[in-house]
Amino acid sequence: MNELGATYDLITELTQTTQLHRFNADRKISAAKLEGFEKQRHQVARDVENVRGVMDAARDFENMVSNVIDSIAANHSRPAKGAAT
C-alpha cells in the first residue's frame, strides 16, 4: 500500500460523496442500537457500498489519467507554433 499511497489518496479525493454515505450509515447503525449479527450485517452492507464507491472512483481516476496522457501525446506530436517546417 505504501507504494500506491499517493495514488490511493488521489482516488479517495473522488470519493467524498461515498464517504458521506458511509458516515450517514454509521450514524444510522449507531442510532438503531443494533448488536451482534444484525449490527455486523449492516456494517458489511455499508462497507460493500463504500468499496463500490472506491472502485468507481478508481475507474474515474484511470479515465482522467488516460485523457491527460492522450492530451499530452497529441500536443507533443504537433509542431510548436512558429517552428520551421
Secondary structure, 3 states (H helix, E strand, C coil): CCCCHHHHHHHHHCCHHHHHHHHHHHHHHHHCCCCHHHHHHHHHHHHHHHHHHHHHHHHHHHHHHHHHHHHHHHHHHCCCCCCCC
